[in-house]
Amino acid sequence: MDALLSVINHDRSLYRYLLLDPLVPMGNLSPIHIDTLTEMFGQNRVMPVLRPEIAYDPLSCPQLILISHPSQDVDIDLLRNSLNWARKESTYTKRYVCSWITSKVQLQTLSERLVEIGLLMGRTMGLPFVPYFEPFRMQLLQEGNSICPEWLISALKDIETYSYFSTTSGLKTIRQTDYSLLDMEVFITEEAKLYQREARKILHLFLAWHELCEQRGIPLTECRLIDVAEIYKAGRNMGLLNTEDNFVFSLNSLQYGNLLNSPELSAEIVSVLKDEGSLAERFSQLDERIFLSLDRR
């Protein structure tokens, strides 16, 4: 709570916002239900972020809520409730709390800017639109392009700070730099673009790995999103383009280690690449000791 409050109140000359996704169910009695917040702040402080694919239904689009004007105090209970819920849902498939934002610009301008950012990212990545405000996607963007963090900073135009709750690392904040990016050559890697195009599959894989870590007592510090994304990419690069085959390869790789270090497992993978059955079927016929002999390190 202190970390979020510090970010939100660092520059009180800024507008402070909360971004929520109404496509995710939320109990009507929740203090952070959009209807409750609309009644609390007034309709003029709530505005939809018109995602192109559902812009025809503004109430289904993400809702940007102005929670504090410049120089005004922020409602501490609102911050606490939204943060607690974000923590609770951090490994859900869909998440209600998207982010907390500080900005110099007013509500309507920022709501339009958030759409423009998604469209610009989409053009960069070969997608119609990138819903980067989904916390999982934002984490993929941030961690998947860590070689050039300035790219994401420059993409988040008109945003001074962007805070979201990551899958396993708690609150993360992206801040505008104190130096100009105009003279810098910012870039996003092909890997980071791939992660956005394949985000749903990577999320499915991550959640399965996270559940397995909990079941088997594997420290959640080892359940890193970027590791999951990189292993998924390795499977694709190998030629495992079938979703189920890549899932089986990736999950077993995360659990046991480099499968290619085993002649038996390598042979099964090669057979699948030749369209000789599925990886799940082939692996199920093997003695588990073959997997256990691998070194996860």
Secondary structure, 3 states (H helix, E strand, C coil): CHHHHHHHHCCCCCEEEEEECCCCCCCCCCCCCHHHHHHHHCHHHEEECCCHHHCCCHHHCCEEEEEECCCCCCCHHHHHHHHHHHHHCCCCCCCCEEEEEEECCCHHHHHHHHHHHHHHHHHHHCCCCCCCCCHHHHHHHHHHCCCCHHHHHHHCCCCCEEEEECCCCCEEEEECCCCCCCCCCCCCCHHHHHHHHCHHHHHHHHHHHHHHHHHHCCCHHHCCHHHHHHHHHHHHHHCCCCHHHHHHHHHHHHHHCCHHHCHHHHHHHHHHHCCCCCHHHHHHCCCHHHHHCCCCC
